């Protein structure tokens, strides 16, 4: 496996594999860019899941 990247929630920054404890991070991600977009990706997924839940509950 290649390098892994993480998004640190404590420092709001991208980190390499050696960084803060995993309890403070999101990841791992395959690229630095994907880690940098971690919060955006999570928000998009949460919105999608909320819409699916709404459809399920109303269906």
BATI-857212 format. One line per 8 residues: for each residue x, y, z of N, C-alpha, C, O. Coordinates in nm, 4 decimals. Each point is the difference from the previous one (the first is absolute). Layout:
REM BATI-857212
X/Y/Z/X/Y/Z/X/Y/Z/X/Y/Z; ...
REM end
This chain:
REM BATI-857212
0.0854/-0.1190/0.0000/-0.0854/0.1190/0.0000/0.0887/0.1236/0.0000/0.1050/0.0007/0.0642; -0.1457/0.1035/-0.1351/0.0773/0.1227/-0.0061/-0.0219/0.0876/0.1215/-0.0542/-0.0433/0.1018; 0.0971/0.1656/-0.1147/-0.0178/0.0960/0.1093/-0.1480/0.0221/0.0273/-0.0835/-0.0054/-0.0904; 0.0535/0.0301/0.2163/-0.1362/0.0320/0.0397/-0.0011/0.1389/0.0602/0.0972/0.0443/0.0611; -0.2092/0.0231/-0.0796/-0.0163/0.1366/0.0500/-0.1213/0.0053/0.0893/-0.0946/-0.0769/-0.0168; 0.0978/0.1684/0.1122/-0.1050/0.0163/0.0990/-0.0353/0.1479/0.0119/0.0814/0.0869/-0.0312; -0.2038/-0.0592/0.0767/-0.0391/0.1375/0.0307/-0.0150/0.0096/0.1504/-0.0854/-0.0662/0.0590; 0.1693/0.1494/0.0038/-0.0011/0.0163/0.1449/-0.1075/0.1010/0.0393/0.0036/0.1155/-0.0424
-0.0987/-0.1598/0.1232/-0.1079/0.0872/0.0464/0.0463/0.0956/0.1087/-0.0620/0.1041/0.0219; 0.1695/-0.1385/0.0456/0.0548/0.0856/0.1046/0.0720/0.1204/-0.0592/-0.0137/0.1120/0.0490; 0.0897/-0.1358/-0.1538/0.0795/0.1058/-0.0628/-0.0596/0.0512/-0.1314/0.0503/0.0954/-0.0593; -0.1586/-0.1609/0.0148/-0.0662/0.0350/-0.1262/0.1019/0.0048/-0.1140/0.0087/0.0969/-0.0755; 0.0682/-0.2061/0.0665/0.1062/-0.0066/-0.0997/0.0204/-0.1440/-0.0457/-0.0324/-0.0950/0.0714; 0.0861/0.0811/-0.1910/0.0353/-0.1303/-0.0555/0.1300/-0.0464/0.0645/0.0933/0.0779/0.0193; -0.0897/-0.2079/0.0136/0.1186/-0.0581/0.0616/0.0390/-0.1282/-0.0729/-0.0851/-0.0679/-0.0576; 0.2145/0.0352/0.0604/0.0418/-0.1312/-0.0516/-0.0388/-0.1080/0.1004/-0.0611/0.0287/0.1029
0.0969/-0.1524/-0.1338/-0.0373/-0.1125/0.0850/0.0455/0.0202/0.1446/-0.0729/-0.0330/0.0935; 0.1917/0.0864/-0.0757/0.0478/0.0293/0.1356/-0.0460/0.1398/0.0372/0.0471/0.0995/-0.0552; -0.1384/-0.0938/0.1484/-0.0545/0.1287/0.0414/-0.0743/-0.0162/0.1302/0.0384/-0.0807/0.0847; -0.1437/0.1562/-0.0684/-0.0805/-0.0050/0.1219/-0.0662/-0.1377/0.0136/-0.0063/-0.0760/-0.0966; -0.0429/0.0446/0.2168/-0.0704/-0.1271/0.0194/-0.1225/-0.0090/-0.0913/-0.0636/0.1008/-0.0307; 0.0321/-0.2219/-0.0116/-0.1122/-0.0193/-0.0918/-0.1327/0.0502/0.0562/-0.0907/0.0326/-0.0766; 0.0779/-0.0260/0.2086/-0.1260/0.0490/0.0589/-0.0255/0.1458/-0.0361/-0.1132/0.0473/0.0104; 0.2167/0.0242/-0.0525/-0.0127/0.1408/-0.0367/0.0025/0.0220/-0.1508/0.0091/0.1137/-0.0463
-0.0174/-0.2239/-0.0313/0.0181/0.0133/-0.1441/-0.1080/-0.0715/-0.0790/-0.0670/-0.0903/0.0502; 0.0517/0.1325/-0.1746/-0.0857/-0.0679/-0.0966/0.0918/-0.0639/-0.1029/0.0990/0.0602/-0.0417; -0.1317/-0.1817/0.0011/0.0803/-0.0658/-0.1001/0.0219/-0.1458/0.0343/-0.0624/-0.0530/0.0919; 0.1487/-0.0104/-0.1639/0.0988/0.0551/-0.0912/-0.0561/0.0233/-0.1398/-0.1011/-0.0578/-0.0396; 0.1697/0.1438/-0.0325/-0.0311/0.0312/-0.1392/0.1215/-0.0348/-0.0848/0.1133/0.0036/0.0479; -0.1375/-0.0371/-0.1737/0.1087/-0.0402/-0.0895/0.0835/0.1176/-0.0487/0.1166/-0.0168/-0.0358; -0.1760/0.1356/0.0344/0.0741/0.1166/-0.0486/-0.0116/0.1149/0.0995/-0.0921/0.0061/0.0814; 0.1878/0.0835/-0.0909/-0.0016/0.1197/0.0841/-0.1237/0.0846/-0.0322/-0.0624/0.0561/0.0901
0.0278/-0.0474/-0.2181/-0.1159/0.0787/-0.0421/-0.1299/-0.0560/0.0585/-0.0858/0.0760/0.0449; 0.0715/-0.2078/-0.0454/-0.1199/-0.0611/0.0571/-0.0093/0.0298/0.1496/-0.1085/0.0265/0.0518; 0.2219/-0.0309/0.0171/-0.0001/0.0325/0.1434/-0.0371/0.1465/0.0212/-0.0723/0.0324/0.0943; 0.1206/0.0556/-0.1803/-0.0308/0.1428/0.0119/-0.1493/0.0259/-0.0176/-0.0529/0.0977/0.0530; -0.0146/-0.1842/-0.1269/-0.1437/0.0154/-0.0250/-0.0856/-0.0843/0.0941/-0.1190/-0.0187/-0.0253; 0.1773/-0.0317/0.1322/-0.0700/-0.0913/0.0900/-0.1293/0.0592/0.0557/-0.1031/-0.0672/0.0006; 0.1072/0.1894/0.0451/-0.1211/0.0600/0.0590/-0.1084/0.0208/-0.1055/-0.1181/-0.0214/0.0272; 0.1572/0.0623/-0.1453/-0.0959/0.0186/-0.1098/-0.0624/-0.1340/-0.0383/-0.1213/-0.0095/-0.0188
0.2045/-0.0936/0.0075/-0.0483/-0.1330/-0.0351/-0.0976/-0.0509/0.1055/-0.1053/-0.0540/-0.0337; 0.1397/0.0711/0.1605/-0.0876/-0.0443/0.1088/-0.1333/0.0748/-0.0034/-0.1053/-0.0609/0.0187; 0.1086/0.1909/-0.0420/-0.1237/0.0787/-0.0054/-0.0891/-0.0458/-0.1157/-0.1216/-0.0104/0.0155; 0.1822/-0.0167/-0.1310/-0.0771/-0.0466/-0.1154/-0.0637/-0.1353/0.0277/-0.1159/-0.0228/-0.0347; 0.1915/-0.0671/0.0972/-0.0533/-0.1328/0.0320/-0.1105/0.0094/0.1042/-0.1013/-0.0691/-0.0113; 0.1188/0.1530/0.1118/-0.1033/0.0171/0.1020/-0.1292/0.0528/-0.0605/-0.1089/-0.0446/0.0361; 0.1211/0.1398/-0.1280/-0.1183/0.0551/-0.0666/-0.0707/-0.1084/-0.0814/-0.1224/-0.0120/0.0046; 0.1999/-0.0660/-0.0783/-0.0573/-0.1078/-0.0803/-0.0708/-0.1029/0.0878/-0.1103/-0.0443/-0.0320
0.1741/0.0064/0.1427/-0.0603/-0.0985/0.0897/-0.1262/0.0559/0.0653/-0.0974/-0.0732/0.0180; 0.0975/0.2004/0.0174/-0.1189/0.0615/0.0599/-0.1157/-0.0002/-0.0994/-0.1147/-0.0238/0.0377; 0.1449/0.0502/-0.1641/-0.1044/-0.0025/-0.1029/-0.0534/-0.1416/-0.0202/-0.1201/-0.0194/-0.0183; 0.2090/-0.0787/0.0216/-0.0444/-0.1392/-0.0130/-0.0874/-0.0398/0.1184/-0.1004/-0.0691/-0.0173; 0.1382/0.1127/0.1377/-0.0812/-0.0291/0.1178/-0.1379/0.0643/-0.0105/-0.1010/-0.0607/0.0355; 0.0983/0.1838/-0.0845/-0.1269/0.0703/-0.0167/-0.0895/-0.0756/-0.0985/-0.1186/-0.0200/0.0260; 0.1762/-0.0218/-0.1395/-0.0758/-0.0754/-0.0981/-0.0494/-0.1310/0.0597/-0.1146/-0.0389/-0.0227; 0.1990/-0.0291/0.0981/-0.0360/-0.1283/0.0607/-0.1153/0.0188/0.0999/-0.0951/-0.0782/0.0011
0.1042/0.1809/0.0814/-0.1010/0.0248/0.1017/-0.1329/0.0457/-0.0592/-0.1060/-0.0250/0.0574; 0.1119/0.0917/-0.1714/-0.1229/0.0501/-0.0627/-0.0552/-0.0969/-0.1034/-0.1097/0.0205/-0.0519; 0.1842/-0.1249/0.0217/-0.0403/-0.0946/-0.1058/-0.0829/-0.1080/0.0531/-0.0423/-0.0879/-0.0751
REM end
